[in-house]
């Protein structure tokens, strides 16, 4: 059975494997054991709630319960931009006109902004290639919203997600090559690593201080602004199904889009309901449902069959109850 559970410090080797598989541009999964080890320690402290709520970064692992294999990862940051700026480019239209010549022009510009301070972020969604079918991606993605729904007041009213921008099959990034590298004279991987491991002062020092006119950029760069990496298309579809929409911000290195949704409007947060656990040998239903525990510190999530009794109880098999580590009489959250 596939189970989503909190990441543990002992997951370092598995997390590093996923980071290596994720490829370039996946800023939240750097190929750095020290950074990832710190990330796991921060996640442990977040689930144990031993650090302030706004500093928490919850990392979740997708585990095959029978083998212990780790097949995916995702995360929720309680707040971004509080200790380190959260830079983006805003893609904005501007108009110019010359009445005497009867000319009106519509341009688009990219401007460096820091607009998302204090928002929560869902991210780091990555699955091994052989797990990208059969609903594993949806389970992993929705588990983040089930976590938020456990205690919404721990998270901001606005939730964002950044999606990786376009890279060519040989690993080149058109926006970086034609635009960002002109301001950051270093390899993409170095800039990407510094984004996740420094205070980002280098961005403030080197990023363009004036608007960049999109129309004068080379066509390969223009074509990818706000576009998603091919591997990120399914993730984008999952985000859209939850209510997320582009908000006009793009990444400053690869021009991937940012999408946002009000916390309480996220479909899974809104629709999941608390129910009392009952346990039976068999469950009389064919339809699986998304099920999670109700506590942040003990969070676990699965997609399994559940039989609903009125609006008060949910009947689980013993196997499902054991995977969630719940007993009869406990409260769970269920989204059908």
Backbone torsions as a table, in degrees:
resi	resn	phi	psi	omega
1	UNK	NA	138.1	176.5
2	UNK	-82.9	127.5	-178.4
3	UNK	-128.4	133.9	172.3
4	UNK	-96.9	126.4	-176.3
5	UNK	-140.0	164.3	176.5
6	UNK	-62.0	142.1	174.7
7	UNK	-68.8	148.8	-179.3
8	UNK	-122.4	156.0	177.2
9	UNK	-54.3	-29.9	178.8
10	UNK	-72.2	-4.3	179.2
11	UNK	-86.7	8.9	-172.5
12	UNK	-57.1	-47.5	-177.8
13	UNK	-61.7	-41.1	179.8
14	UNK	-67.3	-40.4	-179.9
15	UNK	-67.3	-38.5	177.5
16	UNK	-64.8	-39.0	176.4
17	UNK	-60.1	-44.8	178.8
18	UNK	-64.0	-38.7	178.5
19	UNK	-62.3	-42.2	179.1
20	UNK	-66.2	-36.6	-180.0
21	UNK	-73.3	-25.8	-173.4
22	UNK	-69.3	-27.0	176.1
23	UNK	82.3	-176.6	-174.2
24	UNK	-68.1	148.8	174.3
25	UNK	90.5	-3.4	179.9
26	UNK	-92.1	78.4	-169.3
27	UNK	-56.8	-36.0	-175.2
28	UNK	-79.7	-3.5	175.4
29	UNK	-126.3	69.8	-179.4
30	UNK	-70.1	148.9	-179.8
31	UNK	-83.9	58.6	-174.2
32	UNK	-136.0	108.4	-176.9
33	UNK	-57.6	-37.4	-178.4
34	UNK	-66.7	-44.1	178.9
35	UNK	-63.8	-44.0	-179.3
36	UNK	-67.0	-35.6	176.6
37	UNK	-63.2	-42.8	176.5
38	UNK	-62.7	-38.9	179.2
39	UNK	-60.5	-42.9	-179.6
40	UNK	-68.1	-37.2	176.9
41	UNK	-65.7	-39.2	177.5
42	UNK	-65.1	-39.6	178.0
43	UNK	-64.2	-43.7	178.0
44	UNK	-57.6	-46.1	179.2
45	UNK	-65.1	-32.4	179.6
46	UNK	-67.2	-47.9	179.4
47	UNK	-67.7	-33.4	177.4
48	UNK	-78.5	-8.3	176.1
49	UNK	58.9	42.5	178.8
50	UNK	-100.0	1.5	176.1
51	UNK	-124.6	160.5	-178.5
52	UNK	-56.2	145.5	-176.6
53	UNK	-53.8	-39.4	-175.7
54	UNK	-72.1	-13.5	-180.0
55	UNK	-95.3	-0.3	-172.1
56	UNK	-80.3	140.2	176.2
57	UNK	-134.9	103.7	-175.0
58	UNK	-89.2	124.0	177.1
59	UNK	-111.5	132.2	-177.1
60	UNK	-117.7	141.4	179.2
61	UNK	-114.4	142.6	174.3
62	UNK	-96.5	114.4	-173.8
63	UNK	-118.1	138.2	169.6
64	UNK	-84.2	111.8	-169.5
65	UNK	-63.6	-30.7	-176.4
66	UNK	-75.3	-33.6	-176.1
67	UNK	-107.3	-19.9	-174.6
68	UNK	80.2	3.1	179.5
69	UNK	-67.0	139.5	176.4
70	UNK	-99.5	118.9	-173.5
71	UNK	-110.8	-7.1	-178.0
72	UNK	-170.1	170.3	-177.8
73	UNK	-148.0	152.5	171.2
74	UNK	-156.2	173.6	-177.5
75	UNK	-155.9	165.3	172.3
76	UNK	-135.4	123.1	172.1
77	UNK	-95.6	129.3	-179.0
78	UNK	-64.6	-36.4	-178.9
79	UNK	-157.1	140.6	176.6
80	UNK	-112.5	157.3	170.6
81	UNK	78.0	8.8	-178.0
82	UNK	-84.2	-44.5	178.5
83	UNK	-100.3	-28.7	177.8
84	UNK	-129.3	138.3	-179.3
85	UNK	-59.1	152.4	177.4
86	UNK	-114.9	86.7	-173.1
87	UNK	-82.0	145.1	173.6
88	UNK	-146.6	166.5	163.6
89	UNK	-97.7	133.0	170.3
90	UNK	-96.6	126.2	176.4
91	UNK	-89.3	111.5	-173.6
92	UNK	-127.0	142.7	174.6
93	UNK	-83.7	144.8	170.8
94	UNK	-134.4	146.6	-178.6
95	UNK	-112.8	144.2	173.0
96	UNK	-133.8	147.3	-178.7
97	UNK	-147.2	154.0	175.0
98	UNK	-133.2	92.7	-175.8
99	UNK	-57.6	-36.1	-177.8
100	UNK	-65.0	-26.5	178.2
101	UNK	-105.2	2.2	-179.0
102	UNK	55.8	45.5	-178.6
103	UNK	-119.1	130.6	172.3
104	UNK	-127.4	132.2	-178.7
105	UNK	-122.9	140.1	175.8
106	UNK	-115.6	115.7	178.7
107	UNK	-111.7	167.2	171.6
108	UNK	-126.8	140.0	-179.9
109	UNK	-128.2	152.8	172.7
110	UNK	-105.7	126.7	-179.5
111	UNK	-127.9	134.3	178.3
112	UNK	-68.6	127.6	-178.5
113	UNK	-137.7	164.5	175.9
114	UNK	-137.3	74.9	-167.2
115	UNK	-102.6	-10.2	-166.9
116	UNK	-102.6	15.7	-175.1
117	UNK	-55.2	126.0	177.4
118	UNK	89.4	-9.0	178.5
119	UNK	-74.3	152.9	172.4
120	UNK	-83.9	156.9	-178.2
121	UNK	-135.0	130.9	168.4
122	UNK	-101.1	136.1	-176.3
123	UNK	-168.3	-162.8	177.3
124	UNK	58.3	22.8	-177.9
125	UNK	-75.5	114.1	178.1
126	UNK	-148.7	135.6	179.3
127	UNK	-124.2	146.2	169.4
128	UNK	-61.0	149.4	-172.9
129	UNK	-57.1	-37.8	-176.7
130	UNK	-78.1	1.4	178.0
131	UNK	-110.3	8.4	-174.1
132	UNK	-87.5	21.8	175.0
133	UNK	-137.5	163.7	174.9
134	UNK	82.4	12.8	174.2
135	UNK	91.4	0.8	-179.7
136	UNK	-64.6	-40.2	179.5
137	UNK	-63.7	-40.8	178.8
138	UNK	-65.4	-42.5	177.3
139	UNK	-58.4	-48.7	-177.7
140	UNK	-63.2	-45.4	-179.4
141	UNK	-63.0	-48.2	-176.6
142	UNK	-71.0	-22.3	179.1
143	UNK	-59.7	-30.5	179.3
144	UNK	-64.3	-37.9	-178.8
145	UNK	-76.9	-31.1	173.7
146	UNK	-65.1	-37.4	176.4
147	UNK	-63.6	-46.6	178.2
148	UNK	-59.7	-40.6	-178.4
149	UNK	-68.6	-19.3	177.8
150	UNK	-60.3	-41.9	-178.6
151	UNK	-151.1	79.3	-173.2
152	UNK	-56.5	-29.2	-176.6
153	UNK	-68.4	-10.3	175.4
154	UNK	-80.4	-7.1	-174.2
155	UNK	-125.8	160.4	-175.6
156	UNK	-74.6	163.9	179.7
157	UNK	-72.1	-21.4	176.2
158	UNK	-115.7	133.6	179.6
159	UNK	-118.4	134.6	-179.5
160	UNK	-121.0	162.8	171.0
161	UNK	-142.7	136.6	173.8
162	UNK	-102.8	135.6	178.1
163	UNK	-111.9	142.5	-178.7
164	UNK	-63.3	138.4	179.1
165	UNK	-78.6	-173.9	-172.7
166	UNK	-79.4	132.9	170.1
167	UNK	-124.9	146.1	176.7
168	UNK	-78.1	164.4	-179.1
169	UNK	-57.1	-26.5	179.5
170	UNK	-88.3	7.0	174.9
171	UNK	94.4	1.2	178.8
172	UNK	-79.0	150.1	179.1
173	UNK	-117.6	107.1	-174.7
174	UNK	-56.1	-42.0	-177.6
175	UNK	-68.8	-41.1	177.2
176	UNK	-62.4	-47.8	-174.9
177	UNK	-62.4	-39.4	-173.0
178	UNK	-96.4	-18.5	-174.3
179	UNK	-128.9	-69.3	-169.6
180	UNK	-61.2	-37.2	-177.7
181	UNK	-65.5	-18.1	177.2
182	UNK	-70.1	-24.2	-179.7
183	UNK	-102.5	-24.5	-179.5
184	UNK	-121.0	87.6	-173.9
185	UNK	-76.1	74.8	-179.1
186	UNK	-159.0	165.2	175.2
187	UNK	-63.2	149.6	179.1
188	UNK	-54.3	-46.3	-176.9
189	UNK	-58.8	-36.4	179.9
190	UNK	-68.2	-45.0	178.5
191	UNK	-63.6	-40.4	179.8
192	UNK	-63.0	-43.1	179.4
193	UNK	-65.7	-41.6	-179.3
194	UNK	-65.4	-30.7	178.3
195	UNK	-61.3	-38.0	-177.4
196	UNK	-92.1	-9.6	-172.8
197	UNK	-123.5	0.5	179.8
198	UNK	-126.4	-179.0	178.9
199	UNK	-83.5	5.4	177.1
200	UNK	68.7	16.2	177.7
201	UNK	-60.3	-31.3	-180.0
202	UNK	-62.2	-30.4	177.3
203	UNK	-69.0	-45.4	179.3
204	UNK	-61.9	-35.9	-178.1
205	UNK	-74.0	-35.7	-168.6
206	UNK	-109.5	-20.9	-175.3
207	UNK	-64.8	154.3	-179.6
208	UNK	-62.0	135.7	-179.1
209	UNK	-93.5	-6.3	-177.5
210	UNK	-125.5	158.5	-179.4
211	UNK	-59.8	144.2	174.2
212	UNK	-103.3	120.3	179.3
213	UNK	-76.8	118.3	-176.6
214	UNK	-62.7	-37.4	-174.2
215	UNK	-63.8	-20.9	-179.2
216	UNK	-95.9	1.2	178.3
217	UNK	-79.0	154.0	175.2
218	UNK	-59.5	147.2	-176.7
219	UNK	-54.1	-42.2	179.6
220	UNK	-58.5	-33.9	178.2
221	UNK	-75.2	-44.8	179.6
222	UNK	-58.3	-38.1	-172.0
223	UNK	-68.3	-20.1	-174.3
224	UNK	-107.7	-0.7	-178.9
225	UNK	-65.6	122.3	-179.1
226	UNK	78.5	7.6	179.8
227	UNK	-97.2	154.3	-174.6
228	UNK	-101.1	141.7	172.4
229	UNK	-53.1	140.3	-179.4
230	UNK	-51.3	-37.2	178.2
231	UNK	-70.2	-16.0	-178.7
232	UNK	-94.1	-2.6	-178.4
233	UNK	-60.9	-45.9	176.8
234	UNK	-60.8	-38.1	178.6
235	UNK	-63.8	-39.8	178.0
236	UNK	-62.6	-41.6	179.6
237	UNK	-62.9	-40.0	178.2
238	UNK	-64.9	-41.3	178.1
239	UNK	-62.8	-44.1	-179.9
240	UNK	-63.7	-35.6	179.8
241	UNK	-67.7	-20.3	177.5
242	UNK	-90.2	-9.6	178.9
243	UNK	111.9	1.7	179.1
244	UNK	-74.0	143.9	179.1
245	UNK	-140.1	150.5	176.5
246	UNK	-58.3	143.6	-179.2
247	UNK	-118.8	13.9	176.2
248	UNK	90.1	0.4	177.6
249	UNK	-99.9	143.5	176.0
250	UNK	-134.1	159.3	-179.6
251	UNK	-67.8	143.8	-175.2
252	UNK	-78.0	-13.8	-179.2
253	UNK	-101.9	-45.5	-175.7
254	UNK	-117.8	-1.2	176.4
255	UNK	66.5	18.8	173.7
256	UNK	-66.6	152.0	-173.7
257	UNK	-79.5	154.4	168.4
258	UNK	-105.7	135.6	176.4
259	UNK	-121.9	151.7	-177.7
260	UNK	-138.8	160.2	173.9
261	UNK	-156.0	144.6	171.8
262	UNK	-62.3	136.0	-176.9
263	UNK	-49.8	-49.2	-173.4
264	UNK	-77.8	-6.6	176.7
265	UNK	-98.2	-7.0	175.7
266	UNK	-62.2	127.7	-168.2
267	UNK	-57.1	-44.7	-178.3
268	UNK	-68.9	-39.0	176.1
269	UNK	-60.5	-43.1	-175.1
270	UNK	-71.8	-40.2	-168.2
271	UNK	-93.9	-21.1	179.8
272	UNK	-67.6	141.7	-176.3
273	UNK	-130.3	147.5	179.3
274	UNK	-78.6	136.0	-179.9
275	UNK	-141.0	152.6	178.8
276	UNK	-80.7	140.1	-177.7
277	UNK	-81.9	131.8	164.5
278	UNK	-125.3	150.5	-174.5
279	UNK	-123.8	135.5	179.4
280	UNK	-140.7	163.2	179.3
281	UNK	-66.7	-35.9	179.1
282	UNK	-135.6	155.1	178.7
283	UNK	-115.9	127.5	-175.0
284	UNK	-87.2	70.5	174.5
285	UNK	-162.2	155.1	177.8
286	UNK	-105.6	-11.0	-173.6
287	UNK	-96.5	124.9	175.5
288	UNK	-77.1	157.6	178.2
289	UNK	-134.5	159.1	174.3
290	UNK	-81.3	125.6	-175.4
291	UNK	-131.1	136.4	174.9
292	UNK	-141.9	164.2	170.5
293	UNK	-72.4	171.4	-177.7
294	UNK	-99.8	-13.2	-177.0
295	UNK	-100.3	141.8	178.1
296	UNK	-66.6	-46.7	-174.6
297	UNK	-66.5	-27.2	-178.6
298	UNK	-110.2	26.1	-169.7
299	UNK	-63.8	134.5	170.8
300	UNK	-151.6	150.6	-178.7
301	UNK	-143.9	145.2	177.2
302	UNK	-142.8	168.1	168.1
303	UNK	-121.4	107.4	-175.8
304	UNK	-145.9	169.9	179.0
305	UNK	-68.5	140.6	178.2
306	UNK	-145.8	138.3	177.4
307	UNK	-105.7	121.8	-178.0
308	UNK	-89.9	136.6	177.3
309	UNK	-116.0	107.5	-175.1
310	UNK	52.3	-138.3	177.9
311	UNK	-112.7	23.6	-171.8
312	UNK	-121.3	-28.6	-171.7
313	UNK	-138.1	157.8	177.1
314	UNK	-132.7	127.1	-179.6
315	UNK	-93.9	123.1	179.1
316	UNK	-113.9	154.8	168.4
317	UNK	-73.3	161.6	179.4
318	UNK	-62.7	-36.2	-180.0
319	UNK	-62.2	-42.9	179.4
320	UNK	-66.6	-42.5	178.8
321	UNK	-61.0	-40.6	179.3
322	UNK	-66.9	-38.0	178.4
323	UNK	-63.4	-36.4	178.5
324	UNK	-85.2	-11.9	-177.0
325	UNK	59.9	46.0	176.8
326	UNK	-120.9	160.9	178.4
327	UNK	-124.9	167.1	177.6
328	UNK	-56.7	133.7	-179.3
329	UNK	98.2	-19.7	176.0
330	UNK	-68.8	166.0	177.1
331	UNK	-106.9	134.2	174.9
332	UNK	-124.4	170.4	173.6
333	UNK	-115.0	136.7	-173.9
334	UNK	-131.5	133.3	171.0
335	UNK	-123.9	117.4	-179.8
336	UNK	-90.4	NA	NA
